[in-house]
C-alpha cells in the first residue's frame, strides 16, 4: 500500500466515532462512514485537492473497515480539533492501518507536542480576556435618559422577572389581559407558583431527559428581554452562571446585525459586537462547540433581505455571506451544529423563529415583574428604605399603575418620575401625577427605541392602533382576530404595542393579537379620539356617551368606557399635550373645550358611583383651576355604600385639596383600611359633615387616628361619624357639638363616653381597648377617673351585679366632671338594687339604671329565658342628690 502523509493542521474541526459510524468535520465539510465517506452537501467537483485526499483517506479507514469502526468505537469517542487538530486516542491507537500516517493528530496515548499545549493555553487565555472585557462592558446600564458618561450598576437595577416555560391558552391570556390591581397580582402569583423558572435552569433537561439545543425567550416590548440577556452575559463572565455548561457565550444584537454591510464570516460578525479580533474569535470557535452558547437578542428586529427559506445552505465556518444569511445558518444549526442558542423575540415573530430554529427547542416567556418583583425593583432604585416604602406605597394606591408596573420599563419610568420630583420637594406624595402621563411616557419610549425601522409615520402608526383598539372596545374583545388586525394595521409583526398568540383549534392553529393589557387598548382608543379633527372627535365622544347612557352601570368606576374617558381627560393636560406635540401629535382646542363643557354639565349630578367617575376625570386632567371651577357648585360627594379603592382615595385627596370647602362627604357603608384613611385625613377639614365611615384597624397605632380627628381644627366646625373596627371590637367616633366615643367588645356590651367639645382630647385608645377586652374593671375605673373632660357615660351590661353596682358608685364619686350616667342592663339583680337603696352616695349628676328586676342573688343562676318571665318587671331607677327612687315601666 502506498503511504499517505497528510497535514491536517488547521483543517480538522471535529472528529468522532460511535457504534453507528464515524464522522469528521473539515472546515465545514462533513465526512460520514455511514455514507461511504461522501461529504454531505458537497459535490465532488466542489472539493479542493486537500478535501479529495482526506475524503479518500476517510473512506479507506472507515468505510472499508467497518469492524474497525465497531471495535474502536466506545460509547462516544470524539475530539474537537483546533488549529492543530486533535483526534481521540482509541481511534488511531487500536487501528490496524499502520501504513497510513496522519500527521499532527496526537492523542493522549501517543504524544502531546508543545504546539498543542501552547494552542490550548492560548485559547484559554483568549476566553479569559473575553470574560474580563464582558465584565467591564456589561456591569453598567445606560438608561434611556442617561447623559454622556452617566451609568448605573446592573446590580442596582436588574430584578429577576417572572419566566414561564409553557404556552398559555386563550382563557389564561384573557384573564391576564383583563384583570387589574390585586386580581392581576393574584393571577401572576398563580402563574409564578406553578411554572416559573430561573435563568440557571433554561437549558436543564426536561422530564424526559431531553436538553434543548435552542431556547426561545419571548416577551413583550419593555418586558426586559435585553436586560435579562445582559444579566446572563455578566453572570457567565463572572463565573456565576453556566460555569459548567458553557465555556464561551457570545452575544449578537439583531439591531447591530442590521447595520453590518457586505459579506462577512461568522467570526467577523462576532468581532463587530465584541472586543475580540476575528482571528481570536476564529480560534475560540474551534474550541469545543458543544460548550458554546450564542445569544441572539431581538430576532423580531432582524431585517431579512431575502426569503430565509430560499437561502442556499452554508456549513463552512469560514464562509462569507451577508450577516443575516450567516445568522440564519447559525440558527438552523448548519454552522456549529453542536452549539447552543438562546434567542429573544417579541411574540409577533416567534412563529417565524420556531420554524427557522434548530431543535430540540424549548419555549419560554418573560411575563414581567410579579408583585414581589415590583417591590424589589423599587427597593433597588431608591435604596433609602423610607423613600422606597413611600414611593412603593404611592404606586400601590393606583390599581392601573401597579398593574402596568409588571412591565419593567414602566417601573423605571414611574421611579424616574418620582425621583425627578424629589429634587424639587421632599414630599414623595407629590412625586407622581396621572396614569395618563405614565402611559404617554411609555408609548414615547417605545416609539423612540423600538420603531426606528417602521416605514409609517408616528401619527399614522398611532391612528391605526387607535382604530384597532376602538374596534375591540366596541365589540368587547381583547383578543383580536388576524384578519381584523391586518385590515387595520399595516405591519402588526413590527408593531411594538401588539402581542401575537397561536392557539390550538383541534387540528390547526389560529393566530390572534392583543394589546399588552386592556388598559393599553383603552389608552389607544382615547388617544385616537382626541387626535381626530374637531368635528370627528366630537362625533366619536358623543357616540360613546350615547352608548353608555343606555347602560345601567355607566359612570360607575368600572363601567365599560369609563377608563377611555378618563384617559381622554388625561390627554388634555397641558404637560401631556406638550409631550405629544414633540411627536407631531396635536389635540385640537375645540376637542378640549367640548370635553370640559361636558364634565361641567354632567358633574352637577354628583350621586353614588357617578361622582367617583367625575373625580377620576378631573384628576387625570390635573388642572387645579379647572378642578376648582368644576367642583365649585358641588354640595356633596356621595359614595354611599361604594367599594372604595386605593386609587379612589388618592383621587379624592387631590380633588379635595383643590377645593375651599364642600358641605358633605357621605361615605356611609364604605370600608377603608387605616392606610387609606390616613391618606385622606389631611383634607378631612374641607368637609363640614362626614357621614359614617368604617375604618379597618390593623395595629394599635392606628387608634391614634382618633386623636387626630379630635384636633382643635376639626372641633370648630365639623360633624364626623367614623367607626373603627379591629379584631372583635368596634369603636365609633361621633363629633357633633360633643365628642362621643362608643366602644363594644365581647366582655362589655358597650361603653359610651361623651366629652366636652371645647378643646382637643388626648387618650391612649389602644390601652383603653386592651383593658376593656381583658375585662379588667379596676383598670377601667382607674382610666375613666383620669378623664377630666368626661361629661357623659353610658354602659350596657348583661347584669347589674353586686360588683358592677359598687364600681358605678365609685365612678360617680371620683369623676367630678360627669353630669350624666346611664346604665342599661338586661337584669338588675336584687342584691344590686339593695346596695343602691342603702348607699349614702348623693351624686350631683343624673344617674339612671334601666333593666328587668330579678330575684336571683347571683348572676350565675340567670338563664336567657328568665328575661321573659312575668315576675321580672322592667324598671327605671334614679339616683340623685334627692336619693333613691324606682319606677315600673
Secondary structure as GFF3:
##gff-version 3
##sequence-region A 1 889
A	DSSP	beta_strand	4	7	.	.	.	ID=ss1
A	DSSP	beta_strand	12	18	.	.	.	ID=ss2
A	DSSP	beta_strand	21	26	.	.	.	ID=ss3
A	DSSP	beta_strand	29	32	.	.	.	ID=ss4
A	DSSP	three_ten_helix	33	35	.	.	.	ID=ss5
A	DSSP	three_ten_helix	44	46	.	.	.	ID=ss6
A	DSSP	alpha_helix	49	58	.	.	.	ID=ss7
A	DSSP	pi_helix	59	63	.	.	.	ID=ss8
A	DSSP	alpha_helix	66	72	.	.	.	ID=ss9
A	DSSP	beta_strand	77	79	.	.	.	ID=ss10
A	DSSP	alpha_helix	89	93	.	.	.	ID=ss11
A	DSSP	beta_strand	100	103	.	.	.	ID=ss12
A	DSSP	alpha_helix	114	138	.	.	.	ID=ss13
A	DSSP	beta_strand	140	141	.	.	.	ID=ss14
A	DSSP	beta_strand	152	153	.	.	.	ID=ss15
A	DSSP	three_ten_helix	154	156	.	.	.	ID=ss16
A	DSSP	beta_strand	162	164	.	.	.	ID=ss17
A	DSSP	alpha_helix	170	178	.	.	.	ID=ss18
A	DSSP	alpha_helix	181	195	.	.	.	ID=ss19
A	DSSP	beta_strand	196	197	.	.	.	ID=ss20
A	DSSP	three_ten_helix	199	201	.	.	.	ID=ss21
A	DSSP	beta_strand	214	219	.	.	.	ID=ss22
A	DSSP	alpha_helix	225	237	.	.	.	ID=ss23
A	DSSP	beta_strand	248	253	.	.	.	ID=ss24
A	DSSP	alpha_helix	254	257	.	.	.	ID=ss25
A	DSSP	beta_strand	263	264	.	.	.	ID=ss26
A	DSSP	alpha_helix	266	271	.	.	.	ID=ss27
A	DSSP	alpha_helix	278	285	.	.	.	ID=ss28
A	DSSP	three_ten_helix	289	291	.	.	.	ID=ss29
A	DSSP	beta_strand	292	297	.	.	.	ID=ss30
A	DSSP	three_ten_helix	299	301	.	.	.	ID=ss31
A	DSSP	beta_strand	321	322	.	.	.	ID=ss32
A	DSSP	alpha_helix	323	332	.	.	.	ID=ss33
A	DSSP	beta_strand	340	345	.	.	.	ID=ss34
A	DSSP	three_ten_helix	347	349	.	.	.	ID=ss35
A	DSSP	alpha_helix	350	356	.	.	.	ID=ss36
A	DSSP	beta_strand	361	368	.	.	.	ID=ss37
A	DSSP	alpha_helix	371	382	.	.	.	ID=ss38
A	DSSP	alpha_helix	385	396	.	.	.	ID=ss39
A	DSSP	alpha_helix	399	404	.	.	.	ID=ss40
A	DSSP	alpha_helix	408	422	.	.	.	ID=ss41
A	DSSP	three_ten_helix	428	430	.	.	.	ID=ss42
A	DSSP	alpha_helix	435	450	.	.	.	ID=ss43
A	DSSP	alpha_helix	458	474	.	.	.	ID=ss44
A	DSSP	beta_strand	480	481	.	.	.	ID=ss45
A	DSSP	alpha_helix	482	488	.	.	.	ID=ss46
A	DSSP	three_ten_helix	492	494	.	.	.	ID=ss47
A	DSSP	beta_strand	498	505	.	.	.	ID=ss48
A	DSSP	beta_strand	508	515	.	.	.	ID=ss49
A	DSSP	alpha_helix	518	531	.	.	.	ID=ss50
A	DSSP	alpha_helix	534	549	.	.	.	ID=ss51
A	DSSP	alpha_helix	562	570	.	.	.	ID=ss52
A	DSSP	alpha_helix	574	581	.	.	.	ID=ss53
A	DSSP	alpha_helix	589	602	.	.	.	ID=ss54
A	DSSP	alpha_helix	608	621	.	.	.	ID=ss55
A	DSSP	alpha_helix	624	631	.	.	.	ID=ss56
A	DSSP	beta_strand	636	638	.	.	.	ID=ss57
A	DSSP	alpha_helix	646	657	.	.	.	ID=ss58
A	DSSP	beta_strand	662	666	.	.	.	ID=ss59
A	DSSP	beta_strand	670	673	.	.	.	ID=ss60
A	DSSP	alpha_helix	674	681	.	.	.	ID=ss61
A	DSSP	three_ten_helix	684	686	.	.	.	ID=ss62
A	DSSP	beta_strand	687	696	.	.	.	ID=ss63
A	DSSP	three_ten_helix	700	704	.	.	.	ID=ss64
A	DSSP	alpha_helix	705	709	.	.	.	ID=ss65
A	DSSP	alpha_helix	712	717	.	.	.	ID=ss66
A	DSSP	beta_strand	719	726	.	.	.	ID=ss67
A	DSSP	beta_strand	729	735	.	.	.	ID=ss68
A	DSSP	beta_strand	739	745	.	.	.	ID=ss69
A	DSSP	beta_strand	748	755	.	.	.	ID=ss70
A	DSSP	alpha_helix	765	773	.	.	.	ID=ss71
A	DSSP	alpha_helix	777	785	.	.	.	ID=ss72
A	DSSP	beta_strand	790	800	.	.	.	ID=ss73
A	DSSP	alpha_helix	802	814	.	.	.	ID=ss74
A	DSSP	beta_strand	820	829	.	.	.	ID=ss75
A	DSSP	alpha_helix	830	838	.	.	.	ID=ss76
A	DSSP	beta_strand	846	854	.	.	.	ID=ss77
A	DSSP	three_ten_helix	859	861	.	.	.	ID=ss78
A	DSSP	three_ten_helix	864	868	.	.	.	ID=ss79
A	DSSP	beta_strand	874	880	.	.	.	ID=ss80
A	DSSP	beta_strand	883	888	.	.	.	ID=ss81
###
